[in-house]
């Protein structure tokens, strides 16, 4: 395994366990495909040498009728330099910023969901503390649920739905 190639590839290591943990169940086949392609690419990179292979230009000079041609090829081969790709658009930084923003939104969402869950638990605890409905009297029901109790200052008319009451601004009289 070429150490230089390994160093180049090891800079972008993927945490597949974390990736699999957050991957939706309906996309596990896609995840497996991506991981297989990634592993194939990594294996191919590890089989390649770190530097260009050495060529014996002396044997070519002995065989060629024009040894100057072998010298030109040797100079051109020595000058050959394949640069590692550079992130000119700074995409890695943009992706990292998006990742940080997404993590902030996820933390906010998790906090909101936990607050809602706690509120629901509190509500269920209150409901559990109520007497059974069969044992409840009208007075008890009005005490526990004052918003549904009859208010003599604001009487309701049949049907006792909010949209059919005269104090409702959206109330439409039948003609």
C-alpha positions in Angstrom: 0.0 0.0 0.0 1.4 3.4 -1.0 1.7 5.6 2.1 1.3 8.9 0.1 -1.9 7.7 -1.6 -3.2 6.6 1.8 -2.4 10.0 3.3 -4.2 11.7 0.4 -7.3 9.6 0.9 -7.2 9.4 4.7 -7.9 13.2 4.9 -11.5 12.5 3.9 -12.5 9.6 6.1 -16.2 8.8 6.3 -17.7 7.7 9.6 -19.9 5.0 8.1 -21.3 3.9 11.5 -22.7 7.4 12.2 -23.9 7.6 8.6 -25.8 4.3 9.0 -27.2 5.5 12.3 -28.8 8.6 10.8 -29.7 7.0 7.4 -33.5 6.5 6.9 -34.5 2.8 6.6 -35.9 3.3 3.1 -32.4 4.4 1.9 -30.2 1.7 3.3 -29.8 0.1 -0.2 -28.5 3.4 -1.5 -26.2 3.7 1.5 -24.8 0.2 0.8 -24.3 1.1 -2.9 -22.5 4.4 -2.0 -20.3 2.6 0.6 -19.4 -0.1 -2.0 -18.4 2.5 -4.6 -16.4 4.3 -1.9 -14.6 1.2 -0.9 -13.8 0.3 -4.5 -12.4 3.8 -5.0 -10.2 3.6 -1.8 -8.9 0.1 -2.8 -8.0 1.4 -6.3 -6.2 4.4 -4.8 -4.3 2.1 -2.4 -3.1 -0.1 -5.3 -1.5 2.9 -7.1 2.1 3.9 -6.3 2.8 7.2 -4.6 5.2 8.4 -7.3 5.5 7.8 -11.0 7.3 4.6 -11.9 11.0 4.8 -12.7 11.9 4.3 -16.4 15.3 3.1 -17.5 16.1 5.8 -20.1 19.7 4.4 -20.5 18.4 1.2 -22.1 16.2 3.3 -24.5 19.2 5.5 -25.4 21.2 2.3 -26.3 18.3 1.0 -28.5 17.2 4.2 -30.2 19.0 5.5 -33.3 18.6 9.0 -32.0 19.7 9.2 -28.3 18.6 12.9 -28.1 15.0 11.8 -28.4 15.4 9.6 -25.2 17.0 12.7 -23.5 14.0 14.8 -24.4 11.5 12.2 -23.1 13.6 11.9 -19.9 13.4 15.6 -19.3 9.7 15.8 -20.1 9.0 12.8 -17.8 11.1 14.4 -15.0 9.2 17.7 -15.4 5.8 15.9 -15.3 3.9 17.0 -12.2 0.3 16.0 -11.6 -1.1 18.4 -9.0 -3.6 17.3 -6.3 -7.0 18.9 -7.0 -7.5 22.2 -5.2 -10.9 23.4 -3.8 -11.0 26.7 -5.7 -14.6 27.4 -4.9 -14.0 26.6 -1.2 -16.8 24.1 -1.3 -15.5 22.2 1.7 -15.9 25.3 3.9 -19.4 25.8 2.6 -20.3 22.2 3.3 -18.9 22.5 6.8 -20.9 25.7 7.4 -24.1 24.1 6.2 -23.3 21.2 8.5 -22.9 23.5 11.5 -26.2 25.3 10.6 -28.0 21.9 10.2 -26.6 20.8 13.6 -27.9 24.0 15.2 -31.3 23.5 13.6 -31.4 19.8 14.7 -30.5 20.8 18.3 -33.3 23.4 18.3 -35.7 20.9 16.9 -34.7 18.2 19.4 -35.1 20.8 22.2 -38.6 21.7 20.9 -39.6 18.1 20.6 -38.4 17.3 24.1 -40.3 20.4 25.4 -43.5 19.2 23.7 -43.0 15.7 25.0 -42.5 17.1 28.5 -45.7 19.2 28.1 -47.6 16.1 26.9 -46.4 14.1 30.0 -47.5 17.0 32.2 -50.9 17.0 30.5 -51.2 13.2 30.8 -50.3 13.5 34.5 -53.1 16.0 34.9 -55.6 13.9 33.1 -54.6 10.9 35.2 -55.3 12.9 38.3 -58.9 13.6 37.3 -61.7 11.5 38.7 -63.2 8.9 36.4 -65.7 10.4 33.9 -68.5 8.1 35.2 -68.0 9.4 38.7 -67.8 13.1 37.7 -70.7 15.4 38.4 -71.6 18.5 36.4 -70.1 20.7 39.1 -66.9 18.7 39.1 -66.7 18.9 35.3 -67.2 22.6 35.3 -64.6 23.0 38.0 -62.0 21.0 36.0 -62.9 22.4 32.6 -64.1 26.0 33.1 -63.7 26.9 29.5 -66.5 24.5 28.6 -68.8 25.4 31.5 -72.0 27.4 30.9 -71.5 31.1 31.1 -74.7 33.0 31.8 -73.1 36.2 30.5 -72.5 34.5 27.1 -75.2 32.1 26.4 -75.0 29.6 23.5 -77.7 28.6 21.0 -78.3 25.4 19.3 -76.2 23.9 17.7 -73.7 24.7 20.5 -70.8 25.1 18.1 -68.6 28.2 18.2 -69.2 29.2 14.6 -73.0 29.3 15.1 -73.0 31.7 18.1 -74.1 35.3 17.7 -71.0 36.7 19.4 -68.8 35.1 16.7 -67.8 37.6 14.0 -68.0 35.0 11.3 -71.6 34.0 12.2 -73.9 33.9 9.2 -77.7 34.1 9.8 -79.9 31.7 7.9 -82.2 33.4 5.5 
